[in-house]
Amino acid sequence: EADIYQTPRYLVIGTGKKITLECSQTMGHDKMYWYQQDPGMELHLIHYSYGVNSTEKGDLSSESTVSRIRTEHFPLTLESARPSHTSQYLCASSDTGIYDGYTFGSGTRLTVV
Amino acid sequence: AQSVAQPEDQVNVAEGNPLTVKCTYSVSGNPYLFWYVQYPNRGLQFLLKYITGDNLVKGSYGFEAEFNKSQTSFHLKKPSALVSDSALYFCAVSGGDDSNYQLIWGAGTKLIIKP
């Protein structure tokens, strides 16, 4: 049973459109993360946040942006979608310590045509 | 720098046979180690973790992993594989004083269990 929710699950959108991928968690976790993953491939960290009004870029350069206005909400926005953005986007959260690891959402599979 | 290696892109096992998915790591300080599983078109699910204590840790779905400090390894094992175990498996590590407990991920190993 997921405590972290991503919407939409699937999205097909045209080139040049602005999109926002939603991620919300009900666990009160301070830390949240966005990963980009091509099917069956490794995870690439694109953004993370350690709390409200805190956002950082990850290891993989991304044209997306994020915001963290509320603890539970960490949306990712693409101002102008391109076919190269086609991928799966995974959101995760974690508590302050390490003992429980990360909790992942089910992901958003984005296709830009 | 911290790193995780999963040396096998794919592991093939016959149903009923034991399976091993390998993971080695490099961290400064004490390592915290995790295994996650990913089924197609899903997010990652937690399987098990090693924080401290007994080197053999047991997790979900009959999986276990053995922490070996001298070999810096944390291999995932299961005594008898099921077809339903077929999935993508990720090893992750956190550690070091300045890591802020962020997980570093291996590249993943595709496990295929054949009937």
Contacts between the chains, C-beta under 8 A, distances in Angstrom:
chain1	res1	chain2	res2	distance
A	2	B	43	7.9
A	6	B	43	7.8
A	40	B	88	6.1
A	40	B	108	7.6
A	40	B	110	6.5
A	41	B	107	7.8
A	41	B	108	7.1
A	42	B	105	6.7
A	42	B	106	7.6
A	42	B	107	4.2
A	42	B	108	5.5
A	43	B	90	7.1
A	43	B	105	4.9
A	43	B	108	7.7
A	48	B	102	7.3
A	50	B	100	7.3
A	88	B	41	7.9
A	90	B	43	5.5
A	90	B	44	7.2
A	92	B	43	7.7
A	92	B	44	7.7
A	94	B	101	7.3
A	94	B	103	7.9
A	96	B	101	7.9
A	97	B	101	6.6
A	98	B	32	4.9
A	98	B	51	7.4
A	98	B	94	5.2
A	98	B	101	4.0
A	99	B	32	8.0
A	99	B	49	7.8
A	99	B	51	5.9
A	101	B	34	5.0
A	101	B	36	7.8
A	101	B	46	5.6
A	101	B	49	5.9
A	101	B	92	7.5
A	101	B	103	7.0
A	102	B	36	8.0
A	102	B	44	7.5
A	102	B	46	7.7
A	102	B	103	6.1
A	103	B	46	7.5
A	104	B	36	7.8
A	104	B	43	3.5
A	104	B	44	4.5
A	104	B	45	7.3
A	105	B	43	5.2
A	106	B	42	5.8
A	106	B	43	4.9
A	107	B	41	7.3
A	107	B	42	6.7
A	107	B	43	5.0
A	109	B	41	6.7
